[in-house]
Structures are given as structure tokens and as C-alpha cells.
Amino acid sequence: MHSFAYRANALFTFGVTILAIMCVMASLSDNLNTPSPQAEIEVLNINWFQRQPNGNDEVSLTLNISADLQSLFTWNTKQVFIFVAAEYESEKNALNQVSLWDAIIPSKEHAMFWIHTANKYSFVDQGSNLRGQEFNLTMHWHVMPKTGYMYADKKVISGFRLPEEYK
């Protein structure tokens, strides 16, 4: 005869197995979604471009950021983390990335937005490498599912240049 503990263990194991199978199916169903997010970033103004007392260059930008990230949301999406980074080359590094702005998109209803803002985080280069520097603005997004693996992608918007002189 089977004891109560044996039966409870079998029931618990069966329940966990069914839950694991449902999580795998939910995760795999996300592969059927082909997202097509849209993003545009525009530099409206360079508020200031100066050399700090320690010799580093610092820039403040006014940005228009618009995006339609609704296609990233499925029934398995918990939230989407987005950030805008300035990317440029220097003599020391093939790729420099400076995060300028970020946000967490909690739901599909908030995934279509337009924001007019200054950079949230300082755009500082360690050294004086920014004068006349060409740079790209890249919007990165990280999709965080309820179950399954997190994935990331980005959109690069190129063609920006900083002035030759401080202002």
C-alpha cells in the first residue's frame, strides 16, 4: 500500500512537470513572433559642449526620441528595457558607448511613445576626443519574458557630428 507521503510526492512531481512543460511551450511560442519595432532619434540642439576641469569633454544634447515597440510585446513579455547610447570611435578604442537615456516599458499600451528630453546621463569622454567627432545614436532594447530567455536587439541611427569648438 502507498503511504500518504508517497502519493503527495507523486502529485507534486506531476504538477511541477506539467508546469515545466507549459513554461517551455510558452517560451517556444515566442519564436513564432517576428517583431518589427520602429525607432527614430533626432538631435535638436547641443545645449553645451565643454571641457571639464579634469580635461574630459562633456556634451549635453536635446533629443527627440520616438518609437513604436508594440510588436515586441506578446502574451509572454513581462517588460522591455530600452536605452539610447552614443557610439563613436577613438584612437584608444574601436567602440566607445555612452548611455544617454533609458526607460522601462511595462506594457504594450506604453510601447508607442514620443519624448523630447535632454540626455539623462552625462555624455563624457575620458580625454578631449569629442571635438569634431562623428557619432551614432543607437536605441537598444532588451525584451524580458515571463518565462524563457531574454533577447536584445538595436537600431543604429548614424550621421551625427559634434562641433569643432567648445560652446
VEXZA-914279 format. One record per residue (C-alpha): x negated, z, y negated; residue in three letters. Coordinates in steps of 0.2 Angstrom, whole numbers, plus 2048, in hexadecimal, padded with zeros to 3 digits. Last residue first. Layout:
<sites>
XZYala/...
</sites>
This chain:
<sites>
76877A683lys/75877768Dtyr/75176568Dglu/75175869Aglu/76475A69Epro/76A75D6B0leu/77074E6BAarg/77F74B6C5phe/78273C6D0gly/7887436E1ser/79874A6E8ile/7947506FAval/7A3755705lys/7A0762712lys/7A4768724asp/7A577872Eala/7AC77E73Ftyr/7B178F746met/7B4790758tyr/7C3795761gly/7D17A175Dthr/7D97A574Clys/7CF798745pro/7C2799736met/7C078872Eval/7B0788724his/7B077C715trp/7A177670Ahis/7A476D6F9met/7937656F4thr/78E7626E2leu/77F7566E2asn/7707586D6phe/76474E6CBglu/7577586C2gln/7537546B0gly/74E7666ADarg/7517706BDleu/7407736C4asn/73B7826B8ser/73878F6C6gly/7437986D2gln/75378E6CEasp/7627976C8val/7757916C8phe/77D7A26C7ser/78C7A56D0tyr/79E7A26CBlys/79B7916C3asn/7A678F6B5ala/7B878B6B9thr/7C677E6B9his/7D077F6C9ile/7DB7736D3trp/7E37776E3phe/7EA7716F3met/7E677E701ala/7F078C6FBhis/800788704glu/7F5784714lys/7F0796715ser/7E27A3711pro/7D6797707ile/7C77A2703ile/7BD79D6F4ala/7AC7996EEasp/7A27936DFtrp/79078F6DAleu/7867916EAser/77478A6E7val/76D77F6F4gln/75B7786F3asn/75676A6FFleu/745762702ala/73D7716FBasn/72D7756F1lys/72C7656E7glu/73F7666E3ser/74F75E6EAglu/7617626E5tyr/77176A6ECglu/77E7736E1ala/78A77C6ECala/79D77D6ECval/7A57896F8phe/7B378A704ile/7B9796711phe/7C979171Bval/7D579D723gln/7DD7A1733lys/7DF79073Athr/7E878F74Basn/7F9788745trp/7EF77A73Dthr/7E677A72Bphe/7D876E727leu/7E5761722ser/7EA76C713gln/7D976B70Bleu/7DE7616FCasp/7D17656EFala/7CE7666DCser/7BF76E6D4ile/7BC76B6C1asn/7AC7736BCleu/7A477B6ADthr/79277E6B0leu/78578C6ACser/7737886B0val/7647936B2glu/75178E6B3asp/74579B6B9asn/7367A06AEgly/7387B36AFasn/7407B369Dpro/74D7A76A3gln/74C79569Earg/75D78E698gln/76B78269Bphe/77B787694trp/78D782695asn/78A77269Eile/79B76A69Dasn/7A87616A7leu/79F7606B7val/7AC7586C3glu/7AF75C6D5ile/7BB7536E1glu/7C17586F2ala/7CC7506FFgln/7CE756711pro/7D274A71Fser/7D475572Fpro/7D574E740thr/7DF75A74Basn/7DF75775Eleu/7D076275Fasn/7DA771759asp/7E4770769ser/7D4775772leu/7D4786769ser/7E678A76Dala/7E478577Fmet/7D4790780val/7DE79F778cys/7ED79C784met/7E179C793ile/7DA7AD78Dala/7EB7B578Bleu/7F07AF79Cile/7E07B77A3thr/7E37C7799val/7F57C97A0gly/7EF7C67B2phe/7E17D37B1thr/7EE7DF7A9phe/7FA7DC7B7leu/7ED7DE7C5ala/7E67EE7BDasn/7F87F57BCala/7FB7F17CEarg/7EA7F97D4tyr/7EE8087C9ala/7FF80A7D1phe/7F880A7E2ser/7FA7FC7EEhis/800800800met/
</sites>
